[in-house]
Every structure is written in C-alpha cells, then in structure tokens.
Amino acid sequence: MRTKLVDGLLTLFYDGSKELYNQDLHFEFTVVWDQLKNTKLTAKEKFNHLSFECKEYINERLSWEQVIVEEGVTVIPHTTFGGCHGLKKVIFANTVTKIKDHAFYCCKQLVHVNLGLGLVCVEMNAFGCCNLSCVFVPPSCREIRSSAFASNKNLSILQVPQETELDNDCIDDTKLAEFALSETNTQTYPITWIKNINADDTYALHRACSSYEPLKEVIYGIIEEKGLKAFNEKNEIGITPSRYLKENPYADLSEMEIVRDYFSKKFNF
C-alpha cells in the first residue's frame, strides 16, 4: 500500500495486502485515553503516555484524508479504518462486495463516499458516527444492516434500491430518520417510506447529478422547472450539483454539456 497527495488530500491506496487495524494497539490507546480523560493534561501530554508503537500506529491512522480502494479488493475488514478522524473521502473499487462491521466507524470528518457497483452488503455500524449527508447505494446491494449509517447527523438522502433489505435502525439519529418520523407521524420510521424519500423534490437536482446513471432527460426537466441557478444551490454540507458531476466517476456529463443542450432544446438552436 502507498500514500500520496491527490487533490490536496493525503491519500491511501488500499490494496488489502496489509491488516491496518491492530487490536492490541487500539486497546492500549483506548485504555490510556480513558484513564486520563478527567485529568488536566493536554492531548499532546496524554499522547506521551502511549508506547512508541502505539504513537506510530495512531499517527498514521490520523494522517489519512482520502482512501482509494483498488481493484481486486473484495472485502473491507472489521474496523479497518475505524476512528480515522481525518478521513474525508472514500472511493471504492467495483470489486468490493462487502464492507464489514465498524469498517469506517467514527470517521467524524467523512463526508463523501463512492460505493462500488459490485457492493452486496454493508454490515453493522460500517459508517456509524461519520458525517455523511448523501449516500447512493448501487443496485447490486442486498443488505444494509443494523446502525450501518446511524448517527450521521446530516444524512438526508439515502438512495437505495427497492430490493435492498434494510435493518430497522440502519439510519437512527439522522436527519432522514427525523424527516420520516415527522412526515409519517409514527414512533418508528417505516422502511418503505425511507426507500421512497428519493422522490423529495428538495434534493432532485443533487440526486439526478449524483446517481450512478445520470439521465440528461431527468436533469433537463429539473432545470426547466428550477432554472439554471439550481446548479449553484448548495445542499446542507455545501456541495453544489455541478460539483457532483465532476466528482462522480460514473457520470460522463459535464455541466457545460447539459447547459448547451438545454438551451438548444429550449430555443431550437
């Protein structure tokens, strides 16, 4: 595995050749931090109580800002990137079929994930306590298990196939769960409602630009209704639809192409 700067982010190219999670060193870090939590020591002073090996381990994990999972990797093991607080973005290869429990748990700055087209299962708490606002699940996915996306406070879009099995608490403590409870006036959010929230007009252009198969016709219709200024309307974490188009590796549409074709259609150029 190697690291290098990509788009200004320190990026780990994960090929699965090395076990990144060390249970013993993780346990040492947890115990020391718990023992010193009520002291007046600074974080740096607390860090000095760790062994050299533990310091190296934690420092490395905190340095990663982006992960690109390389082709050939099929499983992201348990807790592989758990607690990597600096991680902002993850791009999965299409060969990844399973993301195991707690694989990205408590990556508090993680705001963007591109799930691969071969994904079959997202296990318990895989992305719990992150900072995701939009998740687009590929058609291949069959299971999203308990708390998989729980405690992502800003999560408001979960685009998921109707065939995917969702555990009842997979989005607990998210904006989407709050919407579901208020809209349906129930104590627990119905899974069918969660799957159909994709029709929410508030996020129409973001959804169209971010989908795995963005259709010009859909985007044209939204532009017709909302006008071109809709491209510059930011969602709740500050991402515009035009930025989605640039970042989505499965979208071959450029903003200028859409605008040009839109005007051609509208004014019969």
PyRosetta script that sets phi, psi and omega in degrees:
from pyrosetta import init, pose_from_sequence

init()
pose = pose_from_sequence("MRTKLVDGLLTLFYDGSKELYNQDLHFEFTVVWDQLKNTKLTAKEKFNHLSFECKEYINERLSWEQVIVEEGVTVIPHTTFGGCHGLKKVIFANTVTKIKDHAFYCCKQLVHVNLGLGLVCVEMNAFGCCNLSCVFVPPSCREIRSSAFASNKNLSILQVPQETELDNDCIDDTKLAEFALSETNTQTYPITWIKNINADDTYALHRACSSYEPLKEVIYGIIEEKGLKAFNEKNEIGITPSRYLKENPYADLSEMEIVRDYFSKKFNF")
pose.set_psi(1, 147.3)
pose.set_omega(1, -176.5)
pose.set_phi(2, -135.1)
pose.set_psi(2, 161.1)
pose.set_omega(2, 175.8)
pose.set_phi(3, -128.5)
pose.set_psi(3, 147.3)
pose.set_omega(3, 172.6)
pose.set_phi(4, -162.4)
pose.set_psi(4, 164.3)
pose.set_omega(4, 178.7)
pose.set_phi(5, -74.9)
pose.set_psi(5, 128.7)
pose.set_omega(5, 174.7)
pose.set_phi(6, -133.2)
pose.set_psi(6, 119.9)
pose.set_omega(6, -177.5)
pose.set_phi(7, 53.4)
pose.set_psi(7, 36.9)
pose.set_omega(7, 177.3)
pose.set_phi(8, 79.9)
pose.set_psi(8, 3.2)
pose.set_omega(8, -179.7)
pose.set_phi(9, -111.3)
pose.set_psi(9, 135.1)
pose.set_omega(9, 174.3)
pose.set_phi(10, -69.2)
pose.set_psi(10, 113.9)
pose.set_omega(10, -168.8)
pose.set_phi(11, -112.2)
pose.set_psi(11, 129.7)
pose.set_omega(11, 173.2)
pose.set_phi(12, -96.4)
pose.set_psi(12, 125.0)
pose.set_omega(12, 173.6)
pose.set_phi(13, -92.1)
pose.set_psi(13, 103.1)
pose.set_omega(13, -172.3)
pose.set_phi(14, -89.7)
pose.set_psi(14, 118.2)
pose.set_omega(14, 179.9)
pose.set_phi(15, -113.0)
pose.set_psi(15, 3.9)
pose.set_omega(15, 176.6)
pose.set_phi(16, 76.5)
pose.set_psi(16, 7.2)
pose.set_omega(16, -175.7)
pose.set_phi(17, -79.7)
pose.set_psi(17, -12.6)
pose.set_omega(17, -176.5)
pose.set_phi(18, -135.2)
pose.set_psi(18, 139.9)
pose.set_omega(18, 175.0)
pose.set_phi(19, -76.7)
pose.set_psi(19, 115.1)
pose.set_omega(19, -175.0)
pose.set_phi(20, -86.4)
pose.set_psi(20, -26.7)
pose.set_omega(20, -178.4)
pose.set_phi(21, -91.0)
pose.set_psi(21, 123.7)
pose.set_omega(21, 177.4)
pose.set_phi(22, -111.5)
pose.set_psi(22, 108.2)
pose.set_omega(22, -173.9)
pose.set_phi(23, -61.5)
pose.set_psi(23, -41.4)
pose.set_omega(23, -177.5)
pose.set_phi(24, -66.2)
pose.set_psi(24, -45.1)
pose.set_omega(24, -180.0)
pose.set_phi(25, -69.6)
pose.set_psi(25, -35.5)
pose.set_omega(25, 176.0)
pose.set_phi(26, -63.7)
pose.set_psi(26, -41.2)
pose.set_omega(26, 179.4)
pose.set_phi(27, -64.8)
pose.set_psi(27, -42.3)
pose.set_omega(27, 177.7)
pose.set_phi(28, -58.5)
pose.set_psi(28, -47.3)
pose.set_omega(28, -179.8)
pose.set_phi(29, -60.0)
pose.set_psi(29, -45.8)
pose.set_omega(29, -178.2)
pose.set_phi(30, -62.7)
pose.set_psi(30, -43.8)
pose.set_omega(30, -178.8)
pose.set_phi(31, -64.9)
pose.set_psi(31, -47.8)
pose.set_omega(31, -178.7)
pose.set_phi(32, -61.9)
pose.set_psi(32, -44.7)
pose.set_omega(32, -178.5)
pose.set_phi(33, -64.9)
pose.set_psi(33, -37.2)
pose.set_omega(33, 179.7)
pose.set_phi(34, -68.4)
pose.set_psi(34, -40.6)
pose.set_omega(34, 179.7)
pose.set_phi(35, -64.9)
pose.set_psi(35, -31.7)
pose.set_omega(35, -174.4)
pose.set_phi(36, -102.0)
pose.set_psi(36, 5.9)
pose.set_omega(36, -171.7)
pose.set_phi(37, -65.6)
pose.set_psi(37, -27.8)
pose.set_omega(37, -178.6)
pose.set_phi(38, -98.8)
pose.set_psi(38, 10.4)
pose.set_omega(38, 178.4)
pose.set_phi(39, -91.2)
pose.set_psi(39, 172.3)
pose.set_omega(39, 179.1)
pose.set_phi(40, -93.4)
pose.set_psi(40, 11.1)
pose.set_omega(40, -179.5)
pose.set_phi(41, -68.1)
pose.set_psi(41, 144.3)
pose.set_omega(41, 173.9)
pose.set_phi(42, -74.9)
pose.set_psi(42, 167.2)
pose.set_omega(42, 178.2)
pose.set_phi(43, -59.3)
pose.set_psi(43, -38.5)
pose.set_omega(43, 179.4)
pose.set_phi(44, -64.7)
pose.set_psi(44, -40.1)
pose.set_omega(44, 179.4)
pose.set_phi(45, -68.0)
pose.set_psi(45, -38.0)
pose.set_omega(45, 176.4)
pose.set_phi(46, -64.0)
pose.set_psi(46, -39.4)
pose.set_omega(46, -178.7)
pose.set_phi(47, -60.7)
pose.set_psi(47, -32.5)
pose.set_omega(47, -178.4)
pose.set_phi(48, -68.0)
pose.set_psi(48, -14.8)
pose.set_omega(48, 177.9)
pose.set_phi(49, -82.1)
pose.set_psi(49, -6.4)
pose.set_omega(49, -179.9)
pose.set_phi(50, -85.4)
pose.set_psi(50, 155.8)
pose.set_omega(50, 174.3)
pose.set_phi(51, -67.9)
pose.set_psi(51, 162.2)
pose.set_omega(51, 179.2)
pose.set_phi(52, -58.7)
pose.set_psi(52, -43.8)
pose.set_omega(52, -178.7)
pose.set_phi(53, -62.1)
pose.set_psi(53, -39.6)
pose.set_omega(53, -178.9)
pose.set_phi(54, -69.3)
pose.set_psi(54, -40.2)
pose.set_omega(54, 177.0)
pose.set_phi(55, -59.4)
pose.set_psi(55, -46.2)
pose.set_omega(55, -180.0)
pose.set_phi(56, -60.9)
pose.set_psi(56, -43.4)
pose.set_omega(56, -179.0)
pose.set_phi(57, -61.8)
pose.set_psi(57, -49.8)
pose.set_omega(57, -177.8)
pose.set_phi(58, -67.4)
pose.set_psi(58, -43.2)
pose.set_omega(58, -179.7)
pose.set_phi(59, -59.4)
pose.set_psi(59, -40.9)
pose.set_omega(59, 179.6)
pose.set_phi(60, -63.4)
pose.set_psi(60, -45.3)
pose.set_omega(60, -178.0)
pose.set_phi(61, -65.3)
pose.set_psi(61, -34.8)
pose.set_omega(61, -179.6)
pose.set_phi(62, -76.7)
pose.set_psi(62, -14.9)
pose.set_omega(62, -176.5)
pose.set_phi(63, -81.2)
pose.set_psi(63, -24.8)
pose.set_omega(63, -175.0)
pose.set_phi(64, -71.2)
pose.set_psi(64, 128.9)
pose.set_omega(64, 178.1)
pose.set_phi(65, -111.0)
pose.set_psi(65, -21.5)
pose.set_omega(65, 178.6)
pose.set_phi(66, -146.2)
pose.set_psi(66, 144.0)
pose.set_omega(66, 174.9)
pose.set_phi(67, -123.1)
pose.set_psi(67, 128.9)
pose.set_omega(67, 171.4)
pose.set_phi(68, -113.6)
pose.set_psi(68, 113.3)
pose.set_omega(68, -179.2)
pose.set_phi(69, -83.4)
pose.set_psi(69, 122.7)
pose.set_omega(69, -172.6)
pose.set_phi(70, -82.5)
pose.set_psi(70, 156.5)
pose.set_omega(70, 177.9)
pose.set_phi(71, -56.6)
pose.set_psi(71, 139.0)
pose.set_omega(71, -179.0)
pose.set_phi(72, 106.9)
pose.set_psi(72, -25.8)
pose.set_omega(72, 176.0)
pose.set_phi(73, -73.4)
pose.set_psi(73, 129.3)
pose.set_omega(73, -177.9)
pose.set_phi(74, -109.8)
pose.set_psi(74, -26.9)
pose.set_omega(74, -176.7)
pose.set_phi(75, -134.8)
pose.set_psi(75, 136.1)
pose.set_omega(75, 169.2)
pose.set_phi(76, -97.4)
pose.set_psi(76, 109.4)
pose.set_omega(76, -173.1)
pose.set_phi(77, -66.7)
pose.set_psi(77, 166.9)
pose.set_omega(77, 177.3)
pose.set_phi(78, -47.4)
pose.set_psi(78, 125.6)
pose.set_omega(78, 171.3)
pose.set_phi(79, 59.7)
pose.set_psi(79, 20.2)
pose.set_omega(79, -176.9)
pose.set_phi(80, -53.2)
pose.set_psi(80, -44.7)
pose.set_omega(80, -178.1)
pose.set_phi(81, -117.8)
pose.set_psi(81, 16.2)
pose.set_omega(81, -179.5)
pose.set_phi(82, -57.6)
pose.set_psi(82, 131.9)
pose.set_omega(82, 177.4)
pose.set_phi(83, 76.7)
pose.set_psi(83, 14.1)
pose.set_omega(83, 176.2)
pose.set_phi(84, -83.1)
pose.set_psi(84, 84.6)
pose.set_omega(84, -168.4)
pose.set_phi(85, -67.2)
pose.set_psi(85, -18.1)
pose.set_omega(85, -179.8)
pose.set_phi(86, -88.8)
pose.set_psi(86, -6.1)
pose.set_omega(86, -174.2)
pose.set_phi(87, -72.3)
pose.set_psi(87, 125.3)
pose.set_omega(87, -176.8)
pose.set_phi(88, -111.7)
pose.set_psi(88, -28.5)
pose.set_omega(88, -171.1)
pose.set_phi(89, -147.5)
pose.set_psi(89, 139.7)
pose.set_omega(89, 177.9)
pose.set_phi(90, -134.2)
pose.set_psi(90, 130.8)
pose.set_omega(90, 176.9)
pose.set_phi(91, -119.3)
pose.set_psi(91, 120.7)
pose.set_omega(91, -176.1)
pose.set_phi(92, -97.1)
pose.set_psi(92, 141.4)
pose.set_omega(92, 171.4)
pose.set_phi(93, -70.2)
pose.set_psi(93, 155.8)
pose.set_omega(93, 179.0)
pose.set_phi(94, -69.7)
pose.set_psi(94, -10.2)
pose.set_omega(94, 179.1)
pose.set_phi(95, -81.1)
pose.set_psi(95, -13.3)
pose.set_omega(95, -178.5)
pose.set_phi(96, -72.9)
pose.set_psi(96, 121.1)
pose.set_omega(96, 179.9)
pose.set_phi(97, -105.1)
pose.set_psi(97, -25.9)
pose.set_omega(97, -175.7)
pose.set_phi(98, -139.8)
pose.set_psi(98, 133.8)
pose.set_omega(98, 172.1)
pose.set_phi(99, -112.2)
pose.set_psi(99, 111.2)
pose.set_omega(99, -169.4)
pose.set_phi(100, -80.5)
pose.set_psi(100, 172.9)
pose.set_omega(100, -172.3)
pose.set_phi(101, -57.8)
pose.set_psi(101, 136.7)
pose.set_omega(101, 176.4)
pose.set_phi(102, 61.6)
pose.set_psi(102, 18.3)
pose.set_omega(102, -175.6)
pose.set_phi(103, -57.9)
pose.set_psi(103, -36.3)
pose.set_omega(103, 179.3)
pose.set_phi(104, -127.1)
pose.set_psi(104, 27.0)
pose.set_omega(104, -176.0)
pose.set_phi(105, -62.3)
pose.set_psi(105, 133.6)
pose.set_omega(105, 174.8)
pose.set_phi(106, 63.8)
pose.set_psi(106, 33.1)
pose.set_omega(106, 168.1)
pose.set_phi(107, -86.3)
pose.set_psi(107, 85.8)
pose.set_omega(107, -163.5)
pose.set_phi(108, -67.7)
pose.set_psi(108, -16.8)
pose.set_omega(108, 178.7)
pose.set_phi(109, -104.8)
pose.set_psi(109, 4.9)
pose.set_omega(109, -176.7)
pose.set_phi(110, -72.3)
pose.set_psi(110, 112.7)
pose.set_omega(110, -176.3)
pose.set_phi(111, -117.1)
pose.set_psi(111, -10.4)
pose.set_omega(111, -173.1)
pose.set_phi(112, -142.8)
pose.set_psi(112, 123.6)
pose.set_omega(112, 173.5)
pose.set_phi(113, -131.2)
pose.set_psi(113, 136.3)
pose.set_omega(113, 170.3)
pose.set_phi(114, -109.0)
pose.set_psi(114, 102.7)
pose.set_omega(114, -179.5)
pose.set_phi(115, -77.9)
pose.set_psi(115, 137.8)
pose.set_omega(115, -177.9)
pose.set_phi(116, -69.5)
pose.set_psi(116, 156.5)
pose.set_omega(116, -175.7)
pose.set_phi(117, -73.7)
pose.set_psi(117, -6.9)
pose.set_omega(117, 178.5)
pose.set_phi(118, -100.9)
pose.set_psi(118, 4.0)
pose.set_omega(118, -174.8)
pose.set_phi(119, -61.8)
pose.set_psi(119, 134.5)
pose.set_omega(119, -179.9)
pose.set_phi(120, -114.3)
pose.set_psi(120, -37.0)
pose.set_omega(120, -173.5)
pose.set_phi(121, -145.8)
pose.set_psi(121, 136.1)
pose.set_omega(121, 171.2)
pose.set_phi(122, -114.8)
pose.set_psi(122, 115.1)
pose.set_omega(122, -172.3)
pose.set_phi(123, -85.3)
pose.set_psi(123, 179.8)
pose.set_omega(123, -173.9)
pose.set_phi(124, -52.7)
pose.set_psi(124, 127.8)
pose.set_omega(124, 174.5)
pose.set_phi(125, 57.7)
pose.set_psi(125, 22.2)
pose.set_omega(125, -177.6)
pose.set_phi(126, -56.2)
pose.set_psi(126, -40.4)
pose.set_omega(126, 178.7)
pose.set_phi(127, -122.7)
pose.set_psi(127, 27.4)
pose.set_omega(127, 179.6)
pose.set_phi(128, -65.6)
pose.set_psi(128, 143.9)
pose.set_omega(128, 175.5)
pose.set_phi(129, 60.1)
pose.set_psi(129, 37.7)
pose.set_omega(129, 171.5)
pose.set_phi(130, -101.9)
pose.set_psi(130, -159.1)
pose.set_omega(130, -178.2)
pose.set_phi(131, -130.3)
pose.set_psi(131, 38.4)
pose.set_omega(131, -179.3)
pose.set_phi(132, -76.8)
pose.set_psi(132, 142.9)
pose.set_omega(132, 174.4)
pose.set_phi(133, -114.9)
pose.set_psi(133, -24.2)
pose.set_omega(133, -179.6)
pose.set_phi(134, -135.4)
pose.set_psi(134, 132.9)
pose.set_omega(134, 175.6)
pose.set_phi(135, -133.5)
pose.set_psi(135, 126.3)
pose.set_omega(135, 179.8)
pose.set_phi(136, -114.2)
pose.set_psi(136, 109.1)
pose.set_omega(136, -174.3)
pose.set_phi(137, -91.1)
pose.set_psi(137, 128.7)
pose.set_omega(137, -176.6)
pose.set_phi(138, -70.1)
pose.set_psi(138, 158.7)
pose.set_omega(138, -177.8)
pose.set_phi(139, -59.6)
pose.set_psi(139, -22.5)
pose.set_omega(139, -177.6)
pose.set_phi(140, -73.4)
pose.set_psi(140, -18.7)
pose.set_omega(140, -171.5)
pose.set_phi(141, -71.9)
pose.set_psi(141, 131.6)
pose.set_omega(141, -177.9)
pose.set_phi(142, -110.8)
pose.set_psi(142, -20.6)
pose.set_omega(142, -176.4)
pose.set_phi(143, -143.4)
pose.set_psi(143, 133.4)
pose.set_omega(143, 168.1)
pose.set_phi(144, -126.5)
pose.set_psi(144, 113.4)
pose.set_omega(144, -167.9)
pose.set_phi(145, -93.1)
pose.set_psi(145, -177.5)
pose.set_omega(145, -172.1)
pose.set_phi(146, -48.3)
pose.set_psi(146, 127.2)
pose.set_omega(146, 174.2)
pose.set_phi(147, 59.0)
pose.set_psi(147, 20.9)
pose.set_omega(147, -176.0)
pose.set_phi(148, -54.8)
pose.set_psi(148, -39.0)
pose.set_omega(148, 179.1)
pose.set_phi(149, -123.4)
pose.set_psi(149, 22.2)
pose.set_omega(149, -177.6)
pose.set_phi(150, -67.3)
pose.set_psi(150, 151.1)
pose.set_omega(150, 175.3)
pose.set_phi(151, 62.4)
pose.set_psi(151, 25.4)
pose.set_omega(151, 163.0)
pose.set_phi(152, -90.9)
pose.set_psi(152, 92.2)
pose.set_omega(152, -167.5)
pose.set_phi(153, -55.1)
pose.set_psi(153, -34.7)
pose.set_omega(153, -175.1)
pose.set_phi(154, -92.4)
pose.set_psi(154, 2.1)
pose.set_omega(154, -176.3)
pose.set_phi(155, -64.3)
pose.set_psi(155, 115.9)
pose.set_omega(155, -178.9)
pose.set_phi(156, -126.9)
pose.set_psi(156, -11.0)
pose.set_omega(156, 175.7)
pose.set_phi(157, -127.0)
pose.set_psi(157, 123.3)
pose.set_omega(157, 169.3)
pose.set_phi(158, -128.4)
pose.set_psi(158, 96.2)
pose.set_omega(158, 179.5)
pose.set_phi(159, -88.4)
pose.set_psi(159, 112.5)
pose.set_omega(159, -170.6)
pose.set_phi(160, -137.2)
pose.set_psi(160, 140.0)
pose.set_omega(160, 179.0)
pose.set_phi(161, -61.6)
pose.set_psi(161, 148.3)
pose.set_omega(161, 179.4)
pose.set_phi(162, -61.3)
pose.set_psi(162, -27.0)
pose.set_omega(162, -176.8)
pose.set_phi(163, -80.6)
pose.set_psi(163, -13.4)
pose.set_omega(163, -176.5)
pose.set_phi(164, -72.8)
pose.set_psi(164, 132.3)
pose.set_omega(164, 177.9)
pose.set_phi(165, -85.2)
pose.set_psi(165, 122.1)
pose.set_omega(165, -179.4)
pose.set_phi(166, -108.9)
pose.set_psi(166, 128.8)
pose.set_omega(166, 170.7)
pose.set_phi(167, -69.1)
pose.set_psi(167, 148.0)
pose.set_omega(167, -172.0)
pose.set_phi(168, -59.7)
pose.set_psi(168, -27.9)
pose.set_omega(168, -175.7)
pose.set_phi(169, -108.0)
pose.set_psi(169, 21.4)
pose.set_omega(169, -173.0)
pose.set_phi(170, -67.7)
pose.set_psi(170, -20.6)
pose.set_omega(170, 179.2)
pose.set_phi(171, -124.2)
pose.set_psi(171, 27.1)
pose.set_omega(171, 177.4)
pose.set_phi(172, -54.3)
pose.set_psi(172, 145.3)
pose.set_omega(172, 175.6)
pose.set_phi(173, 60.0)
pose.set_psi(173, 48.2)
pose.set_omega(173, 175.4)
pose.set_phi(174, -133.3)
pose.set_psi(174, 165.0)
pose.set_omega(174, 175.9)
pose.set_phi(175, -63.1)
pose.set_psi(175, -36.6)
pose.set_omega(175, -179.5)
pose.set_phi(176, -61.9)
pose.set_psi(176, -41.3)
pose.set_omega(176, 177.2)
pose.set_phi(177, -63.9)
pose.set_psi(177, -39.8)
pose.set_omega(177, 177.6)
pose.set_phi(178, -62.2)
pose.set_psi(178, -43.8)
pose.set_omega(178, 177.8)
pose.set_phi(179, -58.0)
pose.set_psi(179, -46.3)
pose.set_omega(179, -176.5)
pose.set_phi(180, -60.3)
pose.set_psi(180, -45.0)
pose.set_omega(180, -178.1)
pose.set_phi(181, -65.8)
pose.set_psi(181, -41.3)
pose.set_omega(181, -178.5)
pose.set_phi(182, -73.0)
pose.set_psi(182, -39.4)
pose.set_omega(182, -177.7)
pose.set_phi(183, -71.1)
pose.set_psi(183, -35.7)
pose.set_omega(183, -176.5)
pose.set_phi(184, -97.9)
pose.set_psi(184, -9.0)
pose.set_omega(184, 178.9)
pose.set_phi(185, 54.4)
pose.set_psi(185, 48.0)
pose.set_omega(185, 179.9)
pose.set_phi(186, -126.4)
pose.set_psi(186, 167.5)
pose.set_omega(186, 178.5)
pose.set_phi(187, -82.5)
pose.set_psi(187, -29.3)
pose.set_omega(187, 176.6)
pose.set_phi(188, -128.2)
pose.set_psi(188, 140.5)
pose.set_omega(188, -175.7)
pose.set_phi(189, -77.9)
pose.set_psi(189, 133.1)
pose.set_omega(189, 179.4)
pose.set_phi(190, -75.9)
pose.set_psi(190, 136.5)
pose.set_omega(190, -177.9)
pose.set_phi(191, -61.5)
pose.set_psi(191, -37.9)
pose.set_omega(191, 179.5)
pose.set_phi(192, -61.4)
pose.set_psi(192, -36.7)
pose.set_omega(192, 178.4)
pose.set_phi(193, -65.7)
pose.set_psi(193, -42.8)
pose.set_omega(193, 179.7)
pose.set_phi(194, -58.5)
pose.set_psi(194, -43.1)
pose.set_omega(194, -178.2)
pose.set_phi(195, -68.7)
pose.set_psi(195, -25.4)
pose.set_omega(195, -177.1)
pose.set_phi(196, -98.3)
pose.set_psi(196, -1.5)
pose.set_omega(196, 178.1)
pose.set_phi(197, -62.7)
pose.set_psi(197, -15.4)
pose.set_omega(197, 179.6)
pose.set_phi(198, -60.1)
pose.set_psi(198, -14.5)
pose.set_omega(198, 178.6)
pose.set_phi(199, -83.0)
pose.set_psi(199, -2.8)
pose.set_omega(199, -179.3)
pose.set_phi(200, -60.4)
pose.set_psi(200, 117.4)
pose.set_omega(200, -175.2)
pose.set_phi(201, -65.7)
pose.set_psi(201, -23.0)
pose.set_omega(201, -178.8)
pose.set_phi(202, -55.4)
pose.set_psi(202, -34.7)
pose.set_omega(202, -173.6)
pose.set_phi(203, -111.4)
pose.set_psi(203, 20.4)
pose.set_omega(203, -171.8)
pose.set_phi(204, -58.0)
pose.set_psi(204, -49.7)
pose.set_omega(204, -175.8)
pose.set_phi(205, -71.5)
pose.set_psi(205, -38.5)
pose.set_omega(205, 175.7)
pose.set_phi(206, -59.7)
pose.set_psi(206, -42.8)
pose.set_omega(206, -177.9)
pose.set_phi(207, -66.1)
pose.set_psi(207, -43.9)
pose.set_omega(207, -178.5)
pose.set_phi(208, -64.5)
pose.set_psi(208, -40.1)
pose.set_omega(208, -177.8)
pose.set_phi(209, -75.2)
pose.set_psi(209, -22.0)
pose.set_omega(209, -174.1)
pose.set_phi(210, -100.2)
pose.set_psi(210, -8.6)
pose.set_omega(210, -173.9)
pose.set_phi(211, -68.3)
pose.set_psi(211, 164.3)
pose.set_omega(211, -178.7)
pose.set_phi(212, -70.8)
pose.set_psi(212, -25.5)
pose.set_omega(212, 178.4)
pose.set_phi(213, -131.1)
pose.set_psi(213, 74.2)
pose.set_omega(213, -177.6)
pose.set_phi(214, -64.7)
pose.set_psi(214, 127.9)
pose.set_omega(214, -178.0)
pose.set_phi(215, -104.0)
pose.set_psi(215, 128.1)
pose.set_omega(215, 179.3)
pose.set_phi(216, -56.5)
pose.set_psi(216, -41.0)
pose.set_omega(216, -176.2)
pose.set_phi(217, -60.1)
pose.set_psi(217, -39.8)
pose.set_omega(217, 179.2)
pose.set_phi(218, -66.0)
pose.set_psi(218, -45.5)
pose.set_omega(218, -178.7)
pose.set_phi(219, -64.4)
pose.set_psi(219, -40.6)
pose.set_omega(219, 178.5)
pose.set_phi(220, -57.9)
pose.set_psi(220, -44.6)
pose.set_omega(220, -178.1)
pose.set_phi(221, -61.1)
pose.set_psi(221, -39.5)
pose.set_omega(221, 179.7)
pose.set_phi(222, -69.2)
pose.set_psi(222, -41.6)
pose.set_omega(222, 178.0)
pose.set_phi(223, -63.0)
pose.set_psi(223, -40.5)
pose.set_omega(223, 179.1)
pose.set_phi(224, -57.4)
pose.set_psi(224, -39.8)
pose.set_omega(224, -177.6)
pose.set_phi(225, -79.9)
pose.set_psi(225, -42.0)
pose.set_omega(225, -171.1)
pose.set_phi(226, -102.3)
pose.set_psi(226, -17.6)
pose.set_omega(226, -177.1)
pose.set_phi(227, 87.3)
pose.set_psi(227, 164.6)
pose.set_omega(227, -176.2)
pose.set_phi(228, -65.6)
pose.set_psi(228, -22.7)
pose.set_omega(228, -179.9)
pose.set_phi(229, -61.2)
pose.set_psi(229, -19.4)
pose.set_omega(229, 179.7)
pose.set_phi(230, -61.0)
pose.set_psi(230, -24.7)
pose.set_omega(230, 178.4)
pose.set_phi(231, -63.6)
pose.set_psi(231, -25.9)
pose.set_omega(231, -176.3)
pose.set_phi(232, -99.3)
pose.set_psi(232, 2.0)
pose.set_omega(232, 179.4)
pose.set_phi(233, -79.6)
pose.set_psi(233, 119.9)
pose.set_omega(233, -177.2)
pose.set_phi(234, -83.8)
pose.set_psi(234, 147.4)
pose.set_omega(234, 172.0)
pose.set_phi(235, -84.0)
pose.set_psi(235, -168.1)
pose.set_omega(235, -170.0)
pose.set_phi(236, -71.2)
pose.set_psi(236, -12.2)
pose.set_omega(236, 174.6)
pose.set_phi(237, -112.5)
pose.set_psi(237, 14.8)
pose.set_omega(237, 170.3)
pose.set_phi(238, 87.0)
pose.set_psi(238, 17.1)
pose.set_omega(238, 179.5)
pose.set_phi(239, -99.0)
pose.set_psi(239, 131.8)
pose.set_omega(239, 177.5)
pose.set_phi(240, -92.7)
pose.set_psi(240, 156.9)
pose.set_omega(240, 177.5)
pose.set_phi(241, -57.3)
pose.set_psi(241, -36.4)
pose.set_omega(241, -179.5)
pose.set_phi(242, -65.1)
pose.set_psi(242, -32.4)
pose.set_omega(242, 177.6)
pose.set_phi(243, -68.3)
pose.set_psi(243, -36.3)
pose.set_omega(243, 176.1)
pose.set_phi(244, -58.6)
pose.set_psi(244, -43.0)
pose.set_omega(244, -178.8)
pose.set_phi(245, -58.8)
pose.set_psi(245, -37.7)
pose.set_omega(245, -178.5)
pose.set_phi(246, -75.3)
pose.set_psi(246, -31.1)
pose.set_omega(246, -174.1)
pose.set_phi(247, -91.2)
pose.set_psi(247, -23.5)
pose.set_omega(247, -176.8)
pose.set_phi(248, -76.2)
pose.set_psi(248, 111.1)
pose.set_omega(248, -176.2)
pose.set_phi(249, -69.1)
pose.set_psi(249, -10.8)
pose.set_omega(249, -179.1)
pose.set_phi(250, -99.4)
pose.set_psi(250, -2.8)
pose.set_omega(250, 179.8)
pose.set_phi(251, -100.4)
pose.set_psi(251, 122.0)
pose.set_omega(251, -178.9)
pose.set_phi(252, -102.5)
pose.set_psi(252, 18.5)
pose.set_omega(252, 179.9)
pose.set_phi(253, -99.8)
pose.set_psi(253, 136.7)
pose.set_omega(253, 173.5)
pose.set_phi(254, -101.0)
pose.set_psi(254, 156.5)
pose.set_omega(254, -180.0)
pose.set_phi(255, -60.1)
pose.set_psi(255, -44.4)
pose.set_omega(255, -178.3)
pose.set_phi(256, -63.5)
pose.set_psi(256, -35.7)
pose.set_omega(256, 178.6)
pose.set_phi(257, -62.8)
pose.set_psi(257, -43.6)
pose.set_omega(257, -179.7)
pose.set_phi(258, -64.6)
pose.set_psi(258, -46.0)
pose.set_omega(258, -178.9)
pose.set_phi(259, -62.4)
pose.set_psi(259, -45.1)
pose.set_omega(259, -178.9)
pose.set_phi(260, -61.9)
pose.set_psi(260, -47.8)
pose.set_omega(260, -179.1)
pose.set_phi(261, -66.2)
pose.set_psi(261, -35.1)
pose.set_omega(261, 179.5)
pose.set_phi(262, -61.8)
pose.set_psi(262, -48.2)
pose.set_omega(262, -179.2)
pose.set_phi(263, -66.8)
pose.set_psi(263, -37.1)
pose.set_omega(263, 177.3)
pose.set_phi(264, -59.5)
pose.set_psi(264, -42.6)
pose.set_omega(264, 179.9)
pose.set_phi(265, -69.2)
pose.set_psi(265, -43.7)
pose.set_omega(265, -173.3)
pose.set_phi(266, -69.8)
pose.set_psi(266, -40.0)
pose.set_omega(266, -173.8)
pose.set_phi(267, -109.7)
pose.set_psi(267, 8.7)
pose.set_omega(267, 177.5)
pose.set_phi(268, 54.0)
pose.set_psi(268, 47.0)
pose.set_omega(268, 177.2)
pose.set_phi(269, -69.3)
pose.dump_pdb("model.pdb")
